[in-house]
């Protein structure tokens, strides 16, 4: 590609999955149960 690409998005995301999933998401209690069981 020639020249600079001003429309390129970031390749990596530096936000943790915990920050992306809402606190009231239904999978959060299931994760706690799975972590306790394993």
Biopython code that builds the backbone (N, CA, C, O; Angstrom):
import numpy as np
from Bio.PDB.StructureBuilder import StructureBuilder

atoms = [
    (1, "UNK", "N", (0.844, -1.168, 0.000)),
    (1, "UNK", "CA", (0.000, 0.000, 0.000)),
    (1, "UNK", "C", (0.890, 1.233, 0.000)),
    (1, "UNK", "O", (1.920, 1.267, 0.674)),
    (2, "UNK", "N", (0.504, 2.200, -0.727)),
    (2, "UNK", "CA", (1.306, 3.418, -0.815)),
    (2, "UNK", "C", (0.722, 4.502, 0.062)),
    (2, "UNK", "O", (-0.494, 4.681, 0.124)),
    (3, "UNK", "N", (1.592, 5.219, 0.733)),
    (3, "UNK", "CA", (1.150, 6.303, 1.594)),
    (3, "UNK", "C", (0.658, 5.803, 2.934)),
    (3, "UNK", "O", (0.701, 4.607, 3.222)),
    (4, "UNK", "N", (0.191, 6.731, 3.745)),
    (4, "UNK", "CA", (-0.295, 6.362, 5.073)),
    (4, "UNK", "C", (-1.788, 6.050, 5.021)),
    (4, "UNK", "O", (-2.533, 6.667, 4.260)),
    (5, "UNK", "N", (-2.205, 5.115, 5.812)),
    (5, "UNK", "CA", (-3.611, 4.746, 5.907)),
    (5, "UNK", "C", (-4.196, 5.419, 7.138)),
    (5, "UNK", "O", (-3.906, 5.016, 8.264)),
    (6, "UNK", "N", (-4.999, 6.420, 6.937)),
    (6, "UNK", "CA", (-5.551, 7.169, 8.063)),
    (6, "UNK", "C", (-6.814, 6.520, 8.633)),
    (6, "UNK", "O", (-7.328, 6.970, 9.657)),
    (7, "UNK", "N", (-7.318, 5.470, 7.983)),
    (7, "UNK", "CA", (-8.553, 4.831, 8.423)),
    (7, "UNK", "C", (-8.302, 3.502, 9.137)),
    (7, "UNK", "O", (-9.252, 2.780, 9.439)),
    (8, "UNK", "N", (-7.069, 3.175, 9.405)),
    (8, "UNK", "CA", (-6.742, 1.903, 10.036)),
    (8, "UNK", "C", (-7.158, 1.904, 11.505)),
    (8, "UNK", "O", (-6.864, 2.844, 12.244)),
    (9, "UNK", "N", (-7.842, 0.845, 11.916)),
    (9, "UNK", "CA", (-8.261, 0.696, 13.299)),
    (9, "UNK", "C", (-7.119, 0.083, 14.099)),
    (9, "UNK", "O", (-6.158, -0.436, 13.529)),
    (10, "UNK", "N", (-7.231, 0.145, 15.421)),
    (10, "UNK", "CA", (-6.220, -0.451, 16.279)),
    (10, "UNK", "C", (-6.293, -1.970, 16.130)),
    (10, "UNK", "O", (-7.379, -2.541, 16.033)),
    (11, "UNK", "N", (-5.138, -2.612, 16.111)),
    (11, "UNK", "CA", (-5.076, -4.050, 15.946)),
    (11, "UNK", "C", (-5.366, -4.773, 17.252)),
    (11, "UNK", "O", (-5.984, -5.837, 17.247)),
    (12, "UNK", "N", (-4.934, -4.212, 18.354)),
    (12, "UNK", "CA", (-5.100, -4.855, 19.647)),
    (12, "UNK", "C", (-6.014, -4.032, 20.542)),
    (12, "UNK", "O", (-6.072, -2.807, 20.441)),
    (13, "UNK", "N", (-6.721, -4.724, 21.410)),
    (13, "UNK", "CA", (-7.574, -4.057, 22.376)),
    (13, "UNK", "C", (-6.941, -4.200, 23.754)),
    (13, "UNK", "O", (-6.567, -5.301, 24.157)),
    (14, "UNK", "N", (-6.824, -3.116, 24.459)),
    (14, "UNK", "CA", (-6.192, -3.122, 25.769)),
    (14, "UNK", "C", (-7.218, -3.050, 26.896)),
    (14, "UNK", "O", (-6.870, -2.733, 28.034)),
    (15, "UNK", "N", (-8.476, -3.341, 26.588)),
    (15, "UNK", "CA", (-9.530, -3.348, 27.591)),
    (15, "UNK", "C", (-9.742, -4.800, 28.014)),
    (15, "UNK", "O", (-9.860, -5.683, 27.164)),
    (16, "UNK", "N", (-9.791, -5.045, 29.306)),
    (16, "UNK", "CA", (-9.953, -6.408, 29.794)),
    (16, "UNK", "C", (-11.374, -6.902, 29.528)),
    (16, "UNK", "O", (-12.299, -6.097, 29.424)),
    (17, "UNK", "N", (-11.552, -8.214, 29.416)),
    (17, "UNK", "CA", (-12.903, -8.751, 29.234)),
    (17, "UNK", "C", (-13.825, -8.400, 30.403)),
    (17, "UNK", "O", (-15.027, -8.219, 30.210)),
    (18, "UNK", "N", (-13.272, -8.302, 31.608)),
    (18, "UNK", "CA", (-14.085, -7.924, 32.769)),
    (18, "UNK", "C", (-14.678, -6.533, 32.594)),
    (18, "UNK", "O", (-15.797, -6.275, 33.038)),
    (19, "UNK", "N", (-13.946, -5.645, 31.959)),
    (19, "UNK", "CA", (-14.436, -4.287, 31.747)),
    (19, "UNK", "C", (-15.491, -4.236, 30.639)),
    (19, "UNK", "O", (-16.319, -3.325, 30.615)),
    (20, "UNK", "N", (-15.465, -5.198, 29.732)),
    (20, "UNK", "CA", (-16.411, -5.212, 28.612)),
    (20, "UNK", "C", (-17.764, -5.819, 28.973)),
    (20, "UNK", "O", (-18.789, -5.415, 28.425)),
    (21, "UNK", "N", (-17.775, -6.780, 29.887)),
    (21, "UNK", "CA", (-19.016, -7.480, 30.240)),
    (21, "UNK", "C", (-19.719, -6.716, 31.348)),
    (21, "UNK", "O", (-19.111, -6.434, 32.380)),
    (22, "UNK", "N", (-20.992, -6.375, 31.154)),
    (22, "UNK", "CA", (-21.725, -5.637, 32.186)),
    (22, "UNK", "C", (-21.822, -6.436, 33.485)),
    (22, "UNK", "O", (-21.827, -7.666, 33.475)),
    (23, "UNK", "N", (-21.898, -5.716, 34.597)),
    (23, "UNK", "CA", (-21.960, -6.356, 35.906)),
    (23, "UNK", "C", (-23.231, -7.193, 36.079)),
    (23, "UNK", "O", (-23.228, -8.161, 36.840)),
    (24, "UNK", "N", (-24.307, -6.838, 35.391)),
    (24, "UNK", "CA", (-25.556, -7.578, 35.533)),
    (24, "UNK", "C", (-25.759, -8.629, 34.441)),
    (24, "UNK", "O", (-26.878, -9.100, 34.239)),
    (25, "UNK", "N", (-24.697, -8.998, 33.740)),
    (25, "UNK", "CA", (-24.788, -10.001, 32.682)),
    (25, "UNK", "C", (-25.112, -11.367, 33.296)),
    (25, "UNK", "O", (-24.552, -11.712, 34.336)),
    (26, "UNK", "N", (-26.000, -12.149, 32.679)),
    (26, "UNK", "CA", (-26.422, -13.431, 33.269)),
    (26, "UNK", "C", (-25.315, -14.476, 33.380)),
    (26, "UNK", "O", (-25.459, -15.417, 34.160)),
    (27, "UNK", "N", (-24.238, -14.355, 32.648)),
    (27, "UNK", "CA", (-23.166, -15.347, 32.733)),
    (27, "UNK", "C", (-22.235, -15.128, 33.916)),
    (27, "UNK", "O", (-21.467, -16.026, 34.261)),
    (28, "UNK", "N", (-22.282, -13.963, 34.541)),
    (28, "UNK", "CA", (-21.383, -13.709, 35.677)),
    (28, "UNK", "C", (-21.616, -14.676, 36.844)),
    (28, "UNK", "O", (-20.640, -15.202, 37.379)),
    (29, "UNK", "N", (-22.866, -14.938, 37.268)),
    (29, "UNK", "CA", (-23.065, -15.919, 38.348)),
    (29, "UNK", "C", (-22.634, -17.333, 37.942)),
    (29, "UNK", "O", (-22.124, -18.093, 38.765)),
    (30, "UNK", "N", (-22.844, -17.677, 36.673)),
    (30, "UNK", "CA", (-22.440, -19.000, 36.196)),
    (30, "UNK", "C", (-20.925, -19.140, 36.257)),
    (30, "UNK", "O", (-20.408, -20.204, 36.599)),
    (31, "UNK", "N", (-20.221, -18.077, 35.929)),
    (31, "UNK", "CA", (-18.763, -18.123, 35.993)),
    (31, "UNK", "C", (-18.294, -18.332, 37.433)),
    (31, "UNK", "O", (-17.356, -19.091, 37.680)),
    (32, "UNK", "N", (-18.941, -17.667, 38.369)),
    (32, "UNK", "CA", (-18.570, -17.834, 39.781)),
    (32, "UNK", "C", (-18.779, -19.283, 40.219)),
    (32, "UNK", "O", (-17.940, -19.848, 40.922)),
    (33, "UNK", "N", (-19.905, -19.891, 39.801)),
    (33, "UNK", "CA", (-20.173, -21.280, 40.164)),
    (33, "UNK", "C", (-19.146, -22.224, 39.531)),
    (33, "UNK", "O", (-18.682, -23.166, 40.173)),
    (34, "UNK", "N", (-18.795, -21.964, 38.265)),
    (34, "UNK", "CA", (-17.812, -22.805, 37.577)),
    (34, "UNK", "C", (-16.438, -22.654, 38.214)),
    (34, "UNK", "O", (-15.726, -23.646, 38.373)),
    (35, "UNK", "N", (-16.051, -21.439, 38.580)),
    (35, "UNK", "CA", (-14.761, -21.233, 39.221)),
    (35, "UNK", "C", (-14.705, -21.964, 40.561)),
    (35, "UNK", "O", (-13.673, -22.532, 40.918)),
    (36, "UNK", "N", (-15.812, -21.950, 41.302)),
    (36, "UNK", "CA", (-15.850, -22.619, 42.599)),
    (36, "UNK", "C", (-15.784, -24.144, 42.419)),
    (36, "UNK", "O", (-15.123, -24.831, 43.198)),
    (37, "UNK", "N", (-16.458, -24.662, 41.411)),
    (37, "UNK", "CA", (-16.489, -26.105, 41.169)),
    (37, "UNK", "C", (-15.150, -26.628, 40.643)),
    (37, "UNK", "O", (-14.762, -27.760, 40.932)),
    (38, "UNK", "N", (-14.465, -25.812, 39.885)),
    (38, "UNK", "CA", (-13.201, -26.268, 39.300)),
    (38, "UNK", "C", (-12.040, -25.857, 40.164)),
    (38, "UNK", "O", (-10.891, -26.152, 39.834)),
]
sb = StructureBuilder()
sb.init_structure("model")
sb.init_model(0)
sb.init_chain("A")
sb.init_seg("    ")
for serial, (resi, resn, name, xyz) in enumerate(atoms, 1):
    if name == "N":
        sb.init_residue(resn, " ", resi, " ")
    sb.init_atom(name, np.array(xyz, "f"), 0.0, 1.0, " ", f" {name:<3s}", serial, name[0])
structure = sb.get_structure()
